[in-house]
């Protein structure tokens, strides 16, 4: 009885507490947070007293720092199952007929201990069942909510997102989201807080979406004939988010889609589901109508279900090239708009004779090794311009600065570099390092074999620096440290004699996410930014990710589709033009057209 009461009353009660006037939303949200804490204690009490115990494992349920209403403890698993968020509430797996599998595990990368099990939302427990899968239910909920939500005035939608942004500004709220990011992703708490903040900035930009949705008009194209174009929403849209930014990327996707009048189905990474669950529940508590935002979990089967479902109109994706190319191809073939940000190999060029040496070295080390190199905009290649003899001093100083970084668990004070996301990720990175050495590269700093006290089973790789020495810009660079996107704290350094050589090498790289130049020469900066091909260029800025007044403009092999994330491009992606031409003649008997091609403005 207690279990049923918790499951079926707490979510509606949270919504009831937070629906009244906006001026008291903050106090009500704090009350809702307290309610979640009380619910957590009740859930734990119920779980400890009534949960069936597996004969192979008599351990009690997992406990976390914060309440997690998306976790379902009433199974024979040692660890909880992750529920989906559908139609305004977390969905019990038995209600959804979901198929849970021990094969999809969400683990703490600092320990490799399992935190939870993930459902494949497109699956059913019984193939003969007539009950829709959880994915089908989520899409149906979004489709059902679309007519009302798309008809909601844009200023009302903006106002809700303004309240959402205000709520996310609270430090204690961002700390709660960051806790789940650090637990599941491994990045430091400071980096996780930045993850939330950069997503929050996109929410803030979405609160003025009305300006970017304005259409065009022209009157009296002919006597009484006017034409007006409108930007209108698409319908049900979907997002497929990566593990490396569990808060920022979902906030790139869903808020702008909702602001423009669409409804949404979000699939977070199966490695980092909790931030998306928390973000969705917050927005629901603030009064978002049920069904407007839904979150489903799973892996490839669930992704393919989104790509092929006829009710999904557009897909947003951030992740690897292999996954992104599949998503773009399958989604496009099924008639969907697709925007996909893929891999990268971001180059920084340093003019050794005029760059600010100390500042540049600190910037390079931070951009290469922060977040354990698991950023699509991380610097992975540095090109030193000048004499090879001079470059060795720069390399030595980069090595010394990198040695200062502390590797460890993201919750520990003073840690700079957390773990890689999985055993497979660290094994791949270490294999590429060894292969690059076997092919002639010099390993100036080897981060393999790092052991963190108390976290001996974690996926830790220390900062690593691979030196290719002087290269010829007229010959292809084939060393795997250069050609592979390692997605780890591994920096490749090479030296060329001129800025022209550096530009040529950077442009020859198939990726085009970002690049940077470090210099005090305005002429060199002007030449670089004019001739370079990468879509996002930093001048003395190591990670030039644009703020959401602009758009994220990677290019070449770093993107599929032709409409960018957030900014005006993001609004264009989530809307389509509708053009209305009207003919209002004051006098009756006017010519409204005949069998010949209509021609306007010609006698």
C-alpha positions, 0 to 999 in steps of 0.5 A: 500500500505504501509503495502504491501511494508513493508511486501514484501520488507524489508526482501529481502532488508536486505538480499541484504544489507548483501550479499557482501564481508565478511569484511564489513558484520559488518557495513552492519549488523548495517545498517540492524539493523537500517533498522529494526528500521525504519521498526518498526516505519513504521509498528507502523504508519500503524497499528495505522492508518489502523488497524481494531479496535475490538469493545470489545477492542480499545487499540492500538497495543503492543509496544516493545523496539526493532523491531520485524518483526515476529509480525503481527499486522493486525488483530482484536486481541489486541496483535500481532500474531507471524509469522513463518520464512519460506524460508528466510522470515517471513510468513504472516498468510494469505499467509500460511493459518495458523490458529491462536487461542486465546487459545495459548497465549505468556504472560509476566510471571512477569505480566501475560499480553498477549504479543502475540498469537501463531499459530498452524502451522500444522493447516489450517483455512479450513480443506477442503483447498488444501493449504499446512499448514505452517508446510508443507511449512516449511518442503518443503522449507527445503527439497528443499534447502537440495541438494544445501546446503549439496553440499556446501563445509564444509569450506563455511558452517563453514565460515558462522557460523564463521561470525554468531558467530562474529556477536553474540559476539556484546554486543548490539546484545546479549542484544537485544536477552536477552531482548526478553528472559527476557520479555517472560521467566522472567529470569534476564537480566544477566541470559538471557545474559548468556543464549545467551553466552552459545549458542554462544559457541556451534556456535563457536564449530560448526565452526570447524566441518570439523575435526569431520566429517572426515571418515576413510580409509584403502587401499589395503584390497586386491590387488587394493581394497580400503575402505573409509568411509565418514560422510554425512548429513541426510537431513531435521532435526528438533528441539523442544526447551523448554521455559527455555533456549530460545536462548541456546537450539536452538543454541545447535540444529540448527548450528551444524545441518547446519554445517554438511550439513543438513537443519532444521526446528525449533519449539521454545516453544510457551511460548518463541518464539521471541529469535528463530525468532531473531536468525534465522533472523540474520543468514538469514541477514548474507547470509544463503540461503532461506529454510536452516533454518525455524522456525515454531510455535505451540504446540502438534499438530505441534510437532506431525506433525514433528514427523510423517512427512516422510521428517524429518530424525532426531528430537532433543528435550529438555524438560519434561519427559512426552513430551520427552518420547512421542517424542522419542516413536512416532519419533522412530516408524516413523523411525527417529533418536531422541535425547531427554534430559528430566527431572532431580533431581540433587544432591549435596553432601557436606562433612561438615568436609572438604568442604570450607564452605562459598564458598560452601554455596554461590555456592549451593544457586546460583545453586538452586535458579538461574533462579528460579530453571527452569534449567534442571541442577539446584541443587534441592537436597543437601546431608549433610554428617556428624552429624545431629547436625552439619548439622543444622548450615549448613542449617541455613547458607543456609537459611540466604544466600538465604534470601539475594536474591531479587525476582522481574522482570527480568529487574529490577536492583539487582533482582536475582530470576525472576518469574516462567513461568506460573500460572500453574507452580507456582500452581504446585510448591506450591502444592508440597511444601504443600504436602511435609510439610503435609508428615513430612518435615520441611519448613526452608524457605517458599517463597510462597506468595511473592508479588513484588511491581508493579508486583502483578499479576506475578508468583513469588515464593521466595527461599524455603528450605525443610528439610528432616532431617536425612534419611536412605539410605537403605529405599526409600525416598518418600517425594514429595519434593524429588521425584518430579522434581519441576522446581522451586526455591525449595531446598531439604536438607537431612543428612546422616552419610557417603559418601557411604550413599550419593552415594547410595541415589544419584545412587538410584535416577532415573535421571542421568543428573548431580551431584556435590561433595564439598570437599577438599579431593582428595581421597573422590573426586576420590571415588565419581567420580568413583562410582557415576552413573550420567552422568555429575559430578562436583567436587566443581562445582555446575552446571557441564555443559560441554563446547561444546568441550565435549558433554552434557552427562546426562543419565538414565531417563534424556535422551532418545536416545543414542547420546548426544547433541553437541560435537563429539556426536552431529556431529555423531547424525546429520550425517551417515556413508557412506562406499565406497569399490572400486576395481581398477585393472590395468590389464584387466581380473581381478576377480571381483567376482562370485556366492560364498561369497566374501572373502578378503585376503584369497587364 
